[in-house]
């Protein structure tokens, strides 16, 4: 069962929620370089992270699942948020250059169907960033935050799910090393800097970027992968799970 939109909004209005938004938005901005001039879609409850992109992207829309509910976004400007079914996004094929999923997969009744719908509305060679609670992170075990509900993911689990939806993982990163307690909010920056160096496997979130797989058919019938633009994160050899510098393929 999904968290209600009012509960999500209340969390992100809190000090701890503001820290989660700041640390995660920073990573998204690094991956996409602001998405300047592009069409961007947020799925789930992505509005806290779409604000920095709104002024640079050509178009930004937030799609919120019916089970969660929808809110007017952004504030005083014309509304850019819609209520939709998870497996029936009301957009034509290949419309968006970038898609951000936050609070989308963990509580979805059918994550694969959701990702396949994301694939449908993603432009050829478009990129998606999925933000999920890390399976071994402290935030996945804290029911006082939205990240403590639903199913958390390991890197390998998330990469396999993306590949099942014909989305090829191109890189990943971690975020949110601060413990999920209000008293720790004042030291969030220190936790973020130290955590990435001293205890990287205890990050609260995993962010994974993937590229839409498009194929062309040669006269002989061989299926070949169309050339892709260089991804924002470090590219990986085909068929291998995403890894970060200094980590083995298995969780580290």
Secondary structure, DSSP 8 states (H G I E B T S, - for coil): ----HHHHHHHHHSHHHHHHHHHHHHHHHHHHGGGTT-EEEEEES-HHHHHHHHTTSSEEEEEEETTT-----STTS---EEEEBTTB-SS-TT-EEEEEEESSSTT-S-HHHHHHHHHHHEEEEEEEEEEEEBTTSGGGG-TTSGGGSS--B-HHHHHHHHHHTTEEEEEEEEE--S-SSGGGGGGHHHHHHHHHHH-GGG-SEEEEEEEE--EEE-TT--EEE------SS----TTS----TT--SS--
